[in-house]
């Protein structure tokens, strides 16, 4: 039966494109662990393996009955980082919103709005938010009312800071990226990473 889920169609297309790349070059560029069957990748503090003949990305392979195929955001993010990141990509140590990054496309427009449902969720239960962030590998940073830094891939990280609501302003959750993030991935991919983080934090807080 033909798959009609657009997200899964795009995920499967990304798997096919990945197989066109030279895997040995990817292994060398990112110093990956690999064997004859799989490449091994760490993405946002989770371990994944990529089947070298099918392009299927799996996680939970070290846990009994935990094996599952990775979802849309994970697969597209991992393949973009592996295949399109510059060979000499380097972090700058300077942080900025996504629409202010070096090399940001002119079409990016105005800065994104970071309020909404997930900011309200974090604001209601800040201690639970802290616990979940640390469970996901986040390290506390002195930013906002609550701030965490998450490893993304290689030496690339992203920061999430929460401002709690007050009498004048609603709660705000702000993502900050290294200025050289677009040396590692496409602009659009930053949203896949952001969405994956938000979804997982929300699930673990529920």
Secondary structure, 3 states (H helix, E strand, C coil): CCCCCHHHHHHHHHHHHHCCCCHHHHHHHHCCEECCCEEEEEECCEEEEEECCCCCEEECCCCCCCCEECCHHHHHHHHHHHHHCCCCCCCCCCEECHHHCCCCCHHHCCCCCCCCHHHHHHHHCHHHHHHHHHHCCCEECCCCCEEEEEEEECCEEEEEEEECCCCCCCCEEEEEEECCHHHCCCHHHHHHHHHHHHHHHHHHHC
